[in-house]
Amino acid sequence: MKRARKLKSLLMHKGLKSAGLLVLALAAAVMLMGQSLPKKPVWDQGVFPAGKSKESKGPAVSSSVKSGTPGIEVRKSAGVSNYKTVKEALAAAGSSQATLRLSPGNWPISEDIVFPKNIALEFERGAIFSLGRGVNVTINGEIEAGFYQIFSGPGRVEGNIMARFIYPQWWGAQGDGVADDYEAIAGAAHAATGKVLYFKHGTYLTSQMIVLPEQIFVDADPGTIIKASKSMPAVMSADVAMKPNYGAQQFSLRNLRIDGNNLADNCIYLYKISMNYFDALDGVSAHKAVGDGIVLAACQGGSFRNIQTFDNGGNGISILGCNSASFYSISATTNKKSGAHISRFTDKDGAHYGGGCTMTRLHCESNAEHGVDIFKVVNNNRVSIVGGWLEMNGGDGVRITSSPVTISGSLFFGVATGSNYAVHIMSGSQVCVNGSTLVGAKGSAYVFKDEGNNPDNVFYFNYDGIKGCYNKKAMFDSILPENVGRH
């Protein structure tokens, strides 16, 4: 029994001794390993200030060039290289697919240069192409940049730029309602030929008329304003108005508020925007022009919708020689002349354009003269007004002079000193009023007045069972019931 206890004690003593040796051995190993391990992770040594995020350096670069090194990076599949001038960088890219990344600074371009389709330009904030006078920079590839300036100088940018939108901010536009943004907008518009020129929300002052190319799509954030800061013929026009031809086929101006600021003769003046495959105007408003808010001349076959004009010194909208044009949802209020003026047009070469057009959902209210003034549109053209609301205009609801007109599904109101007549025919015209409600103020009991200059060409009926216009005598003799008013 005693021998057994001694043996157990001996074994326990040897075990503790072995355990002690094992602990010492492990400690020594850790000390030796510690000599080749970092003392702390890099991210735990305060290299980045508190709160500053770590930015990616992008793809690995060749040789000793680092991403972000001042200069122009040329990024190709073979690697990245760095150059000091735009010309050198473009030559290095060659015909390979490449991206030229420009670091902040002015990059002068003193001679014409072409960036082909295989070259993408990436501008860091503060990187600017400084274009010399008379220099044309042609860009046929992609542009990657935010809402900041990337072009300066008197030179021009053109080409088939591969970008969804082109922004005036790229040319230095502020949109703050203080700075003159004319040069920036003009430069952007020229570069956006055949593209979309997009205005970020703001108020853009212009000291000169903005002449858009005839092939352009202009769009904007809701509430964006283009405002005249000096006297000018119009705030916005199109190049076709300056150089007349057979008309623009791809022109669209959308979602802009044009403010004449009581300085511009017109807010918008368009000439021969004809046979357009798009709505030439959509969601546009025009106010405070010295004269007419919007003038459309010889815009045959054009399409215009969702237009608002108000507080202009002349007519809200003048539609001159726009034969076969279509207008949808037009509002003209509180203008110093008529809400809408429709007439024929004769150009400087003596060519005549008929004024027949179709207006659907027309709203004319509280204009100083007439709701709609239709004047000599040419006899073989007809003006159609469908679904209108004309109220409280200083003169007549619709005044017609020597023009064929159809009015259907419209509502006419006049109160107190409001409309003289709902429909007032001044001289020989073929007029049909169908399915409309006419309520006059100072006019005849029928709120319809025919001055009688050419009664054989005038007929009027308001009878829901009959649709369209027919020969007057045939209708009166064989179709119309006796109780239908004939005036």
DRENDO-1510 file (C-alpha; in Angstrom, 1 decimal, always signed):
<recs>
REC; n; res; u; v; w
REC; 1; MET; +0.0; +0.0; +0.0 .
REC; 2; LYS; +2.8; +2.4; +0.9 .
REC; 3; ARG; +4.7; +1.4; -2.3 .
REC; 4; ALA; +1.6; +2.3; -4.4 .
REC; 5; ARG; +1.3; +5.7; -2.8 .
REC; 6; LYS; +5.0; +6.5; -3.5 .
REC; 7; LEU; +4.7; +5.5; -7.1 .
REC; 8; LYS; +1.6; +7.7; -7.6 .
REC; 9; SER; +3.4; +10.7; -6.0 .
REC; 10; LEU; +6.4; +10.2; -8.3 .
REC; 11; LEU; +4.3; +10.1; -11.4 .
REC; 12; MET; +2.5; +13.3; -10.5 .
REC; 13; HIS; +5.8; +15.1; -9.8 .
REC; 14; LYS; +7.2; +14.0; -13.2 .
REC; 15; GLY; +4.0; +15.1; -14.9 .
REC; 16; LEU; +4.1; +18.6; -13.4 .
REC; 17; LYS; +7.7; +18.9; -14.4 .
REC; 18; SER; +6.9; +17.8; -18.0 .
REC; 19; ALA; +4.0; +20.3; -18.1 .
REC; 20; GLY; +6.3; +23.1; -17.0 .
REC; 21; LEU; +8.8; +22.2; -19.7 .
REC; 22; LEU; +6.0; +22.2; -22.3 .
REC; 23; VAL; +4.8; +25.7; -21.3 .
REC; 24; LEU; +8.3; +27.1; -21.4 .
REC; 25; ALA; +8.8; +25.6; -24.9 .
REC; 26; LEU; +5.6; +27.1; -26.2 .
REC; 27; ALA; +6.5; +30.5; -24.8 .
REC; 28; ALA; +9.9; +30.4; -26.5 .
REC; 29; ALA; +8.2; +29.5; -29.8 .
REC; 30; VAL; +5.8; +32.4; -29.6 .
REC; 31; MET; +8.7; +34.9; -28.9 .
REC; 32; LEU; +10.6; +33.6; -31.9 .
REC; 33; MET; +7.5; +33.8; -34.2 .
REC; 34; GLY; +6.7; +37.3; -33.0 .
REC; 35; GLN; +9.9; +38.7; -34.5 .
REC; 36; SER; +8.6; +38.1; -38.0 .
REC; 37; LEU; +4.9; +39.3; -37.5 .
REC; 38; PRO; +3.5; +42.9; -37.8 .
REC; 39; LYS; +3.0; +44.4; -34.4 .
REC; 40; LYS; -0.4; +45.9; -35.4 .
REC; 41; PRO; -2.7; +45.8; -38.5 .
REC; 42; VAL; -2.1; +48.8; -40.8 .
REC; 43; TRP; -5.7; +49.9; -40.4 .
REC; 44; ASP; -5.3; +50.1; -36.6 .
REC; 45; GLN; -2.3; +52.5; -36.7 .
REC; 46; GLY; -4.2; +55.7; -37.5 .
REC; 47; VAL; -3.1; +56.0; -41.1 .
REC; 48; PHE; -6.6; +57.3; -42.2 .
REC; 49; PRO; -8.1; +60.1; -40.1 .
REC; 50; ALA; -11.2; +59.2; -38.2 .
REC; 51; GLY; -14.3; +59.3; -40.3 .
REC; 52; LYS; -12.5; +59.3; -43.7 .
REC; 53; SER; -13.4; +56.3; -45.9 .
REC; 54; LYS; -10.8; +54.3; -47.7 .
REC; 55; GLU; -10.9; +54.8; -51.4 .
REC; 56; SER; -10.1; +52.2; -54.0 .
REC; 57; LYS; -7.1; +52.9; -56.2 .
REC; 58; GLY; -8.7; +51.2; -59.1 .
REC; 59; PRO; -6.9; +48.6; -61.4 .
REC; 60; ALA; -3.3; +47.9; -60.7 .
REC; 61; VAL; -0.9; +50.1; -62.7 .
REC; 62; SER; +2.1; +49.1; -64.6 .
REC; 63; SER; +5.7; +50.1; -63.8 .
REC; 64; SER; +5.9; +52.8; -61.1 .
REC; 65; VAL; +2.9; +54.8; -62.2 .
REC; 66; LYS; +0.3; +55.1; -59.4 .
REC; 67; SER; -3.4; +55.8; -59.8 .
REC; 68; GLY; -4.0; +59.5; -59.0 .
REC; 69; THR; -0.5; +60.6; -60.1 .
REC; 70; PRO; -0.9; +64.1; -61.7 .
REC; 71; GLY; -1.2; +63.6; -65.5 .
REC; 72; ILE; -3.4; +61.6; -67.9 .
REC; 73; GLU; -3.7; +57.9; -67.3 .
REC; 74; VAL; -4.2; +55.8; -70.4 .
REC; 75; ARG; -5.9; +52.6; -69.3 .
REC; 76; LYS; -5.8; +49.7; -71.7 .
REC; 77; SER; -6.1; +46.0; -71.3 .
REC; 78; ALA; -2.3; +45.7; -71.4 .
REC; 79; GLY; -1.9; +48.1; -68.4 .
REC; 80; VAL; -1.9; +51.7; -67.4 .
REC; 81; SER; +0.6; +54.4; -68.4 .
REC; 82; ASN; +0.8; +58.1; -67.6 .
REC; 83; TYR; +1.4; +61.1; -69.9 .
REC; 84; LYS; +1.7; +64.9; -69.5 .
REC; 85; THR; -0.2; +66.1; -72.5 .
REC; 86; VAL; -3.5; +65.2; -74.2 .
REC; 87; LYS; -1.8; +64.7; -77.5 .
REC; 88; GLU; +0.7; +62.2; -76.0 .
REC; 89; ALA; -2.0; +60.3; -74.2 .
REC; 90; LEU; -4.2; +60.0; -77.3 .
REC; 91; ALA; -1.2; +58.9; -79.4 .
REC; 92; ALA; -0.3; +56.2; -76.8 .
REC; 93; ALA; -3.9; +54.9; -76.8 .
REC; 94; GLY; -3.8; +54.3; -80.6 .
REC; 95; SER; -6.6; +52.2; -82.0 .
REC; 96; SER; -7.0; +50.1; -78.9 .
REC; 97; GLN; -10.0; +50.4; -76.6 .
REC; 98; ALA; -8.8; +52.8; -73.9 .
REC; 99; THR; -9.9; +55.2; -71.2 .
REC; 100; LEU; -8.1; +58.5; -70.7 .
REC; 101; ARG; -8.5; +59.5; -67.1 .
REC; 102; LEU; -7.7; +63.2; -66.5 .
REC; 103; SER; -6.6; +64.4; -63.1 .
REC; 104; PRO; -7.6; +67.9; -61.9 .
REC; 105; GLY; -6.1; +70.8; -63.7 .
REC; 106; ASN; -6.3; +72.7; -67.0 .
REC; 107; TRP; -5.5; +70.6; -70.0 .
REC; 108; PRO; -4.8; +73.0; -72.9 .
REC; 109; ILE; -5.9; +72.0; -76.5 .
REC; 110; SER; -4.5; +74.5; -79.0 .
REC; 111; GLU; -5.3; +72.7; -82.2 .
REC; 112; ASP; -8.1; +70.6; -83.7 .
REC; 113; ILE; -8.2; +67.1; -82.2 .
REC; 114; VAL; -10.4; +64.0; -82.7 .
REC; 115; PHE; -11.1; +61.5; -80.0 .
REC; 116; PRO; -12.3; +58.4; -81.9 .
REC; 117; LYS; -15.0; +55.9; -80.8 .
REC; 118; ASN; -12.5; +53.7; -79.1 .
REC; 119; ILE; -11.5; +56.4; -76.6 .
REC; 120; ALA; -13.5; +57.1; -73.5 .
REC; 121; LEU; -12.8; +60.3; -71.5 .
REC; 122; GLU; -13.1; +60.2; -67.7 .
REC; 123; PHE; -12.8; +63.6; -66.0 .
REC; 124; GLU; -12.1; +63.8; -62.3 .
REC; 125; ARG; -13.7; +66.9; -60.7 .
REC; 126; GLY; -11.5; +69.8; -61.5 .
REC; 127; ALA; -10.1; +68.4; -64.8 .
REC; 128; ILE; -10.9; +70.8; -67.6 .
REC; 129; PHE; -10.1; +70.8; -71.3 .
REC; 130; SER; -9.1; +74.4; -72.1 .
REC; 131; LEU; -10.0; +75.0; -75.8 .
REC; 132; GLY; -8.2; +77.6; -77.8 .
REC; 133; ARG; -9.9; +80.1; -80.1 .
REC; 134; GLY; -11.0; +78.5; -83.3 .
REC; 135; VAL; -10.2; +75.0; -82.0 .
REC; 136; ASN; -12.7; +72.2; -82.7 .
REC; 137; VAL; -12.6; +69.1; -80.5 .
REC; 138; THR; -14.4; +66.1; -82.0 .
REC; 139; ILE; -15.5; +63.5; -79.4 .
REC; 140; ASN; -17.0; +60.3; -80.8 .
REC; 141; GLY; -16.5; +58.1; -77.7 .
REC; 142; GLU; -17.9; +58.1; -74.2 .
REC; 143; ILE; -17.7; +60.9; -71.6 .
REC; 144; GLU; -17.8; +60.2; -67.9 .
REC; 145; ALA; -18.3; +63.3; -65.7 .
REC; 146; GLY; -20.6; +64.6; -63.1 .
REC; 147; PHE; -22.4; +68.0; -62.8 .
REC; 148; TYR; -19.2; +70.0; -63.0 .
REC; 149; GLN; -17.2; +71.9; -65.6 .
REC; 150; ILE; -15.0; +69.9; -67.9 .
REC; 151; PHE; -14.7; +72.4; -70.9 .
REC; 152; SER; -13.6; +76.0; -71.0 .
REC; 153; GLY; -12.4; +78.5; -73.6 .
REC; 154; PRO; -13.8; +79.8; -76.9 .
REC; 155; GLY; -13.2; +76.5; -78.8 .
REC; 156; ARG; -16.1; +74.2; -79.7 .
REC; 157; VAL; -16.9; +70.6; -78.8 .
REC; 158; GLU; -18.8; +68.5; -81.4 .
REC; 159; GLY; -19.0; +64.9; -82.7 .
REC; 160; ASN; -21.1; +61.9; -81.9 .
REC; 161; ILE; -20.7; +61.9; -78.2 .
REC; 162; MET; -21.7; +58.6; -76.6 .
REC; 163; ALA; -23.5; +59.9; -73.5 .
REC; 164; ARG; -27.1; +59.5; -72.5 .
REC; 165; PHE; -27.3; +63.2; -71.6 .
REC; 166; ILE; -25.2; +66.3; -72.2 .
REC; 167; TYR; -25.2; +68.9; -69.5 .
REC; 168; PRO; -24.7; +72.7; -69.6 .
REC; 169; GLN; -22.8; +72.3; -66.4 .
REC; 170; TRP; -20.0; +70.7; -68.4 .
REC; 171; TRP; -19.4; +74.1; -69.9 .
REC; 172; GLY; -19.7; +75.9; -66.6 .
REC; 173; ALA; -23.4; +76.7; -66.3 .
REC; 174; GLN; -24.4; +77.6; -62.7 .
REC; 175; GLY; -28.2; +77.6; -62.9 .
REC; 176; ASP; -28.3; +79.8; -59.8 .
REC; 177; GLY; -30.4; +82.7; -61.2 .
REC; 178; VAL; -27.4; +85.0; -60.9 .
REC; 179; ALA; -24.6; +84.0; -63.3 .
REC; 180; ASP; -25.0; +84.5; -67.1 .
REC; 181; ASP; -25.2; +80.9; -68.4 .
REC; 182; TYR; -25.5; +81.9; -72.1 .
REC; 183; GLU; -22.1; +80.7; -73.2 .
REC; 184; ALA; -22.3; +77.5; -71.3 .
REC; 185; ILE; -25.8; +76.7; -72.8 .
REC; 186; ALA; -24.8; +77.6; -76.3 .
REC; 187; GLY; -21.7; +75.4; -76.1 .
REC; 188; ALA; -23.7; +72.5; -74.7 .
REC; 189; ALA; -26.4; +72.9; -77.3 .
REC; 190; HIS; -23.9; +72.8; -80.2 .
REC; 191; ALA; -22.3; +69.6; -78.8 .
REC; 192; ALA; -25.8; +68.0; -78.2 .
REC; 193; THR; -26.8; +68.0; -81.9 .
REC; 194; GLY; -28.8; +64.9; -82.3 .
REC; 195; LYS; -28.6; +64.1; -78.6 .
REC; 196; VAL; -30.4; +65.0; -75.4 .
REC; 197; LEU; -29.4; +68.3; -73.7 .
REC; 198; TYR; -30.5; +68.0; -70.1 .
REC; 199; PHE; -31.0; +70.9; -67.6 .
REC; 200; LYS; -30.6; +70.1; -63.9 .
REC; 201; HIS; -33.1; +71.9; -61.8 .
REC; 202; GLY; -32.3; +75.6; -61.4 .
REC; 203; THR; -32.8; +79.1; -63.0 .
REC; 204; TYR; -30.5; +79.7; -65.9 .
REC; 205; LEU; -30.0; +83.3; -66.9 .
REC; 206; THR; -29.2; +84.1; -70.5 .
REC; 207; SER; -28.0; +87.5; -71.9 .
REC; 208; GLN; -28.6; +86.4; -75.5 .
REC; 209; MET; -31.1; +84.4; -77.5 .
REC; 210; ILE; -30.3; +80.6; -77.3 .
REC; 211; VAL; -30.4; +79.2; -80.8 .
REC; 212; LEU; -30.8; +75.4; -80.7 .
REC; 213; PRO; -29.7; +73.1; -83.5 .
REC; 214; GLU; -32.6; +71.8; -85.5 .
REC; 215; GLN; -31.8; +68.2; -84.5 .
REC; 216; ILE; -31.9; +68.1; -80.7 .
REC; 217; PHE; -33.9; +66.9; -77.7 .
REC; 218; VAL; -34.1; +69.2; -74.8 .
REC; 219; ASP; -35.3; +68.0; -71.4 .
REC; 220; ALA; -35.1; +69.2; -67.8 .
REC; 221; ASP; -35.9; +68.6; -64.2 .
REC; 222; PRO; -39.4; +69.8; -63.3 .
REC; 223; GLY; -39.5; +73.5; -62.5 .
REC; 224; THR; -36.4; +74.4; -64.4 .
REC; 225; ILE; -36.4; +78.0; -65.7 .
REC; 226; ILE; -34.6; +79.7; -68.6 .
REC; 227; LYS; -34.8; +83.5; -68.0 .
REC; 228; ALA; -33.8; +86.5; -70.2 .
REC; 229; SER; -31.5; +88.9; -68.5 .
REC; 230; LYS; -31.3; +91.4; -71.4 .
REC; 231; SER; -33.4; +92.5; -74.3 .
REC; 232; MET; -33.5; +89.9; -77.1 .
REC; 233; PRO; -35.7; +88.7; -80.0 .
REC; 234; ALA; -36.6; +85.5; -78.2 .
REC; 235; VAL; -35.3; +83.5; -75.3 .
REC; 236; MET; -35.1; +80.3; -77.3 .
REC; 237; SER; -35.2; +79.6; -81.0 .
REC; 238; ALA; -34.0; +76.9; -83.4 .
REC; 239; ASP; -31.2; +77.1; -86.0 .
REC; 240; VAL; -33.8; +76.4; -88.7 .
REC; 241; ALA; -35.3; +79.8; -87.9 .
REC; 242; MET; -31.9; +81.4; -88.7 .
REC; 243; LYS; -31.2; +79.2; -91.8 .
REC; 244; PRO; -34.6; +78.3; -93.2 .
REC; 245; ASN; -34.9; +74.9; -94.9 .
REC; 246; TYR; -37.6; +72.2; -95.3 .
REC; 247; GLY; -37.9; +71.7; -91.6 .
REC; 248; ALA; -36.5; +69.8; -88.7 .
REC; 249; GLN; -37.4; +66.2; -88.2 .
REC; 250; GLN; -36.0; +65.6; -84.8 .
REC; 251; PHE; -36.7; +68.5; -82.5 .
REC; 252; SER; -38.2; +68.4; -79.0 .
REC; 253; LEU; -38.3; +70.9; -76.2 .
REC; 254; ARG; -39.8; +69.5; -72.9 .
REC; 255; ASN; -40.4; +70.5; -69.3 .
REC; 256; LEU; -39.0; +74.0; -69.4 .
REC; 257; ARG; -40.4; +77.3; -68.0 .
REC; 258; ILE; -39.3; +80.1; -70.3 .
REC; 259; ASP; -39.4; +83.5; -68.6 .
REC; 260; GLY; -39.1; +86.6; -70.9 .
REC; 261; ASN; -38.7; +88.7; -67.9 .
REC; 262; ASN; -40.4; +91.6; -69.7 .
REC; 263; LEU; -37.2; +91.9; -71.8 .
REC; 264; ALA; -37.5; +89.3; -74.6 .
REC; 265; ASP; -39.9; +90.0; -77.5 .
REC; 266; ASN; -40.9; +86.3; -77.4 .
REC; 267; CYS; -40.2; +83.4; -75.1 .
REC; 268; ILE; -40.1; +80.8; -77.9 .
REC; 269; TYR; -39.9; +81.4; -81.7 .
REC; 270; LEU; -39.9; +78.3; -83.9 .
REC; 271; TYR; -39.9; +78.4; -87.7 .
REC; 272; LYS; -40.5; +75.4; -90.0 .
REC; 273; ILE; -40.4; +72.7; -87.2 .
REC; 274; SER; -42.5; +70.7; -89.6 .
REC; 275; MET; -43.5; +67.1; -90.1 .
REC; 276; ASN; -41.8; +66.4; -86.8 .
REC; 277; TYR; -41.8; +62.8; -85.6 .
REC; 278; PHE; -41.9; +64.0; -82.0 .
REC; 279; ASP; -43.8; +66.6; -80.0 .
REC; 280; ALA; -41.9; +69.7; -80.7 .
REC; 281; LEU; -43.1; +71.3; -77.5 .
REC; 282; ASP; -44.3; +69.3; -74.5 .
REC; 283; GLY; -44.7; +70.5; -70.9 .
REC; 284; VAL; -43.5; +74.0; -71.8 .
REC; 285; SER; -44.7; +77.3; -70.3 .
REC; 286; ALA; -44.0; +80.8; -71.5 .
REC; 287; HIS; -44.6; +84.0; -69.6 .
REC; 288; LYS; -43.6; +87.7; -69.4 .
REC; 289; ALA; -42.7; +88.2; -73.0 .
REC; 290; VAL; -42.9; +91.7; -74.3 .
REC; 291; GLY; -44.9; +90.5; -77.3 .
REC; 292; ASP; -46.4; +87.0; -77.9 .
REC; 293; GLY; -45.3; +84.3; -75.5 .
REC; 294; ILE; -44.8; +81.6; -78.2 .
REC; 295; VAL; -44.7; +82.1; -82.0 .
REC; 296; LEU; -44.9; +79.1; -84.3 .
REC; 297; ALA; -44.4; +80.0; -88.0 .
REC; 298; ALA; -44.8; +77.6; -91.0 .
REC; 299; CYS; -44.6; +74.6; -88.6 .
REC; 300; GLN; -46.7; +72.4; -91.0 .
REC; 301; GLY; -47.6; +69.0; -89.7 .
REC; 302; GLY; -46.0; +69.7; -86.3 .
REC; 303; SER; -47.2; +68.3; -83.0 .
REC; 304; PHE; -47.4; +70.5; -79.8 .
REC; 305; ARG; -48.9; +69.6; -76.4 .
REC; 306; ASN; -49.2; +70.5; -72.7 .
REC; 307; ILE; -48.4; +74.2; -73.3 .
REC; 308; GLN; -49.1; +77.0; -70.9 .
REC; 309; THR; -48.8; +80.7; -71.7 .
REC; 310; PHE; -49.7; +83.6; -69.3 .
REC; 311; ASP; -48.9; +87.2; -68.5 .
REC; 312; ASN; -47.5; +88.0; -71.9 .
REC; 313; GLY; -47.6; +91.5; -73.5 .
REC; 314; GLY; -49.2; +90.1; -76.7 .
REC; 315; ASN; -51.0; +86.9; -77.6 .
REC; 316; GLY; -50.4; +83.8; -75.5 .
REC; 317; ILE; -49.5; +81.8; -78.5 .
REC; 318; SER; -49.5; +82.8; -82.2 .
REC; 319; ILE; -49.9; +79.9; -84.7 .
REC; 320; LEU; -49.0; +81.2; -88.1 .
REC; 321; GLY; -49.2; +79.1; -91.3 .
REC; 322; CYS; -49.1; +75.8; -89.3 .
REC; 323; ASN; -51.2; +73.8; -91.8 .
REC; 324; SER; -52.1; +70.3; -90.5 .
REC; 325; ALA; -50.4; +70.9; -87.2 .
REC; 326; SER; -51.9; +69.3; -84.0 .
REC; 327; PHE; -52.2; +71.0; -80.6 .
REC; 328; TYR; -53.3; +69.2; -77.5 .
REC; 329; SER; -53.9; +70.7; -74.1 .
REC; 330; ILE; -53.1; +74.3; -74.6 .
REC; 331; SER; -53.7; +76.9; -71.8 .
REC; 332; ALA; -53.5; +80.7; -72.4 .
REC; 333; THR; -54.5; +83.0; -69.6 .
REC; 334; THR; -54.1; +86.7; -68.6 .
REC; 335; ASN; -52.4; +87.7; -71.8 .
REC; 336; LYS; -52.6; +91.4; -73.0 .
REC; 337; LYS; -54.0; +90.4; -76.3 .
REC; 338; SER; -55.8; +87.1; -77.3 .
REC; 339; GLY; -55.1; +83.7; -75.7 .
REC; 340; ALA; -54.4; +82.1; -79.1 .
REC; 341; HIS; -54.0; +83.8; -82.5 .
REC; 342; ILE; -54.3; +81.6; -85.6 .
REC; 343; SER; -53.6; +82.9; -89.1 .
REC; 344; ARG; -51.9; +82.1; -92.4 .
REC; 345; PHE; -48.2; +83.1; -92.9 .
REC; 346; THR; -46.1; +84.5; -95.8 .
REC; 347; ASP; -42.4; +84.2; -95.6 .
REC; 348; LYS; -39.8; +86.7; -96.9 .
REC; 349; ASP; -39.7; +85.0; -100.3 .
REC; 350; GLY; -43.5; +85.4; -100.8 .
REC; 351; ALA; -44.4; +81.8; -100.1 .
REC; 352; HIS; -47.8; +81.3; -98.5 .
REC; 353; TYR; -48.6; +78.8; -95.7 .
REC; 354; GLY; -52.2; +78.0; -94.8 .
REC; 355; GLY; -53.3; +78.2; -91.2 .
REC; 356; GLY; -55.6; +75.2; -90.8 .
REC; 357; CYS; -54.8; +73.2; -87.7 .
REC; 358; THR; -56.5; +71.1; -84.9 .
REC; 359; MET; -56.7; +72.2; -81.3 .
REC; 360; THR; -57.9; +69.7; -78.7 .
REC; 361; ARG; -58.5; +70.7; -75.0 .
REC; 362; LEU; -58.0; +74.4; -75.5 .
REC; 363; HIS; -58.3; +76.6; -72.4 .
REC; 364; CYS; -58.4; +80.4; -72.9 .
REC; 365; GLU; -59.4; +82.6; -69.9 .
REC; 366; SER; -59.1; +86.2; -68.7 .
REC; 367; ASN; -57.2; +87.4; -71.8 .
REC; 368; ALA; -57.6; +91.1; -72.6 .
REC; 369; GLU; -59.0; +90.6; -76.1 .
REC; 370; HIS; -60.4; +87.3; -77.4 .
REC; 371; GLY; -60.1; +83.7; -76.3 .
REC; 372; VAL; -59.2; +82.7; -79.9 .
REC; 373; ASP; -58.7; +85.0; -82.8 .
REC; 374; ILE; -58.8; +83.2; -86.2 .
REC; 375; PHE; -57.8; +85.4; -89.1 .
REC; 376; LYS; -57.7; +84.5; -92.8 .
REC; 377; VAL; -56.3; +81.0; -92.5 .
REC; 378; VAL; -57.0; +80.5; -96.3 .
REC; 379; ASN; -60.3; +79.0; -97.5 .
REC; 380; ASN; -59.0; +75.5; -98.3 .
REC; 381; ASN; -57.7; +75.1; -94.7 .
REC; 382; ARG; -59.9; +74.5; -91.7 .
REC; 383; VAL; -59.3; +75.2; -88.0 .
REC; 384; SER; -60.9; +72.6; -85.7 .
REC; 385; ILE; -61.4; +73.3; -82.0 .
REC; 386; VAL; -62.4; +70.2; -80.1 .
REC; 387; GLY; -63.2; +70.2; -76.4 .
REC; 388; GLY; -62.4; +73.7; -75.4 .
REC; 389; TRP; -63.1; +75.9; -72.4 .
REC; 390; LEU; -63.2; +79.6; -73.1 .
REC; 391; GLU; -64.2; +82.0; -70.3 .
REC; 392; MET; -64.1; +85.6; -69.2 .
REC; 393; ASN; -62.1; +87.0; -72.1 .
REC; 394; GLY; -62.3; +90.8; -72.7 .
REC; 395; GLY; -63.6; +90.3; -76.3 .
REC; 396; ASP; -65.2; +87.3; -77.9 .
REC; 397; GLY; -64.8; +83.7; -77.1 .
REC; 398; VAL; -63.8; +82.9; -80.7 .
REC; 399; ARG; -63.6; +85.7; -83.3 .
REC; 400; ILE; -63.5; +84.4; -86.9 .
REC; 401; THR; -62.5; +86.4; -90.0 .
REC; 402; SER; -62.6; +84.8; -93.4 .
REC; 403; SER; -61.8; +81.3; -92.2 .
REC; 404; PRO; -63.4; +77.9; -92.3 .
REC; 405; VAL; -63.8; +76.7; -88.6 .
REC; 406; THR; -65.3; +73.8; -86.8 .
REC; 407; ILE; -66.0; +74.0; -83.1 .
REC; 408; SER; -67.3; +70.9; -81.2 .
REC; 409; GLY; -67.7; +69.8; -77.7 .
REC; 410; SER; -66.6; +73.1; -76.3 .
REC; 411; LEU; -67.8; +75.2; -73.4 .
REC; 412; PHE; -68.1; +79.0; -73.7 .
REC; 413; PHE; -68.8; +81.3; -70.7 .
REC; 414; GLY; -68.9; +85.1; -70.4 .
REC; 415; VAL; -69.8; +87.0; -67.3 .
REC; 416; ALA; -70.4; +90.7; -66.6 .
REC; 417; THR; -67.9; +92.4; -68.9 .
REC; 418; GLY; -66.7; +89.1; -70.2 .
REC; 419; SER; -67.0; +87.8; -73.8 .
REC; 420; ASN; -69.1; +89.9; -76.2 .
REC; 421; TYR; -70.1; +86.7; -78.1 .
REC; 422; ALA; -69.3; +83.1; -77.7 .
REC; 423; VAL; -68.7; +82.9; -81.4 .
REC; 424; HIS; -68.4; +86.0; -83.5 .
REC; 425; ILE; -68.1; +85.8; -87.3 .
REC; 426; MET; -66.6; +89.0; -88.7 .
REC; 427; SER; -66.7; +88.2; -92.4 .
REC; 428; GLY; -67.5; +85.4; -94.8 .
REC; 429; SER; -66.5; +82.1; -93.3 .
REC; 430; GLN; -67.7; +78.5; -93.3 .
REC; 431; VAL; -68.4; +77.9; -89.6 .
REC; 432; CYS; -69.8; +74.8; -87.9 .
REC; 433; VAL; -70.5; +74.8; -84.2 .
REC; 434; ASN; -71.6; +71.4; -83.0 .
REC; 435; GLY; -72.4; +69.8; -79.6 .
REC; 436; SER; -71.2; +72.9; -77.7 .
REC; 437; THR; -72.5; +74.8; -74.7 .
REC; 438; LEU; -72.5; +78.6; -75.4 .
REC; 439; VAL; -73.4; +81.1; -72.6 .
REC; 440; GLY; -72.9; +84.8; -73.5 .
REC; 441; ALA; -72.8; +88.0; -71.6 .
REC; 442; LYS; -73.4; +91.0; -73.8 .
REC; 443; GLY; -74.1; +89.1; -77.0 .
REC; 444; SER; -77.3; +88.1; -78.8 .
REC; 445; ALA; -79.8; +85.7; -77.3 .
REC; 446; TYR; -78.1; +83.0; -79.2 .
REC; 447; VAL; -74.6; +84.1; -78.1 .
REC; 448; PHE; -73.7; +83.7; -81.7 .
REC; 449; LYS; -73.2; +86.7; -84.0 .
REC; 450; ASP; -72.8; +86.7; -87.8 .
REC; 451; GLU; -72.0; +90.1; -89.2 .
REC; 452; GLY; -73.6; +88.8; -92.4 .
REC; 453; ASN; -71.0; +89.8; -94.9 .
REC; 454; ASN; -71.3; +86.5; -96.7 .
REC; 455; PRO; -74.2; +84.6; -95.3 .
REC; 456; ASP; -74.2; +81.8; -97.9 .
REC; 457; ASN; -70.9; +80.6; -96.5 .
REC; 458; VAL; -72.0; +80.7; -92.9 .
REC; 459; PHE; -74.0; +78.1; -91.0 .
REC; 460; TYR; -74.4; +77.2; -87.4 .
REC; 461; PHE; -76.1; +74.4; -85.5 .
REC; 462; ASN; -75.9; +72.9; -82.1 .
REC; 463; TYR; -77.6; +69.6; -82.3 .
REC; 464; ASP; -76.1; +66.4; -80.8 .
REC; 465; GLY; -77.8; +64.1; -83.2 .
REC; 466; ILE; -75.8; +65.5; -86.2 .
REC; 467; LYS; -72.0; +65.1; -86.4 .
REC; 468; GLY; -69.7; +67.0; -88.6 .
REC; 469; CYS; -70.3; +69.8; -91.1 .
REC; 470; TYR; -72.4; +69.6; -94.2 .
REC; 471; ASN; -73.6; +71.8; -97.0 .
REC; 472; LYS; -75.8; +74.5; -95.4 .
REC; 473; LYS; -78.6; +74.5; -97.9 .
REC; 474; ALA; -78.9; +70.7; -98.0 .
REC; 475; MET; -78.9; +70.5; -94.2 .
REC; 476; PHE; -81.5; +73.2; -93.8 .
REC; 477; ASP; -83.8; +72.0; -96.6 .
REC; 478; SER; -83.8; +68.3; -95.8 .
REC; 479; ILE; -82.2; +67.3; -92.5 .
REC; 480; LEU; -82.3; +69.9; -89.8 .
REC; 481; PRO; -85.6; +69.9; -87.8 .
REC; 482; GLU; -87.6; +73.2; -87.8 .
REC; 483; ASN; -86.8; +74.0; -84.2 .
REC; 484; VAL; -83.0; +74.1; -84.7 .
REC; 485; GLY; -81.7; +77.7; -84.7 .
REC; 486; ARG; -80.3; +78.9; -88.0 .
REC; 487; HIS; -78.4; +82.1; -87.9 .
</recs>
